[in-house]
Amino acid sequence: ERIQISQDTMHAVVVDTITGYESVNYLVSARTGQSLIVNLDSDNLGSYFNLFAPGKIPGEDRAMFIGSTEGNQFEESYLTDGDYTIQVYIIRSMARRNETANYTLTLRVANSEETGATK
């Protein structure tokens, strides 16, 4: 699913639910020199997101950010042009129990100097 970032506010919010082994892949575009901020808020402590650089494919390539080890907030400046993939999922031990996660995914794309983000 492609996430359209509002040109007025430069952010977007997605509210959704996943259960068990489901995952959702979202695409968001960024340009060279921009910052990307991604935050996942969920009612299930076993839900996370991975972030893949342009051209990288979930299930085939390594993520540039792995939520289960790095947390549920990502912020980085000086991105390269392209579509970034955000994969929301539930960790295996909880997915096996067919648990559900209601989540809110918040994204912000901005010029790096606007966010104060670092590389």
C-alpha positions, -999 to +999 in steps of 0.1 A: +000+000+000+013+034-009+012+061+018+005+095+004+023+122+024+003+154+027+021+182+010+007+207+035+018+189+067+044+165+052+031+137+074+006+109+072-011+086+097-023+050+091-045+031+115-049-006+109-050-041+124-030-073+118-035-107+132-011-137+135+014-140+107-001-112+086+021-083+077+015-051+058+040-034+035+037+003+030+056+024+005+066+060+011+087+081-012+116+103-001+141+124-019+178+128-014+185+151+015+152+146+032+146+130+066+121+103+074+105+098+108+085+066+114+067+058+147+046+027+154+022+028+184+004-005+190-017-022+217+004-054+212+039-052+226+050-078+200+043-057+170+071-039+152+081-026+118+111-031+095+123-004+071+138-013+037+158+010+015+147+017-021+152-014-042+153-038-012+125-064-009+111-078+024+118-115+027+147-112+003+169-084+015+181-072+049+162-043+064+180-010+071+160-008+104+148-038+123+121-029+149+124-060+171+160-050+179+159-012+175+125-002+188+094+013+173+108+047+162+130+054+133+146+088+123+172+094+097+184+122+076+200+124+042+180+097+025+184+088-011+157+091-038+132+063-040+104+043-023+111+030+012+091-001+023+078-002+059+068-037+069+045-039+100+044-074+116+039-093+149+069-113+162+067-151+157+060-162+192+029-140+194+019-146+158+018-184+166-008-176+192-028-157+165-026-125+185-040-092+170-023-058+169-042-026+165-017+000+155-011+036+144+018+042+120+029+079+118+052+091+092+069+124+085+091+134+056+109+167+057+140+185+047+167+174+071+173+208+085+136+210+095+138+179+118+172+182+133+177+145+125+212+132+121+227+107+097 
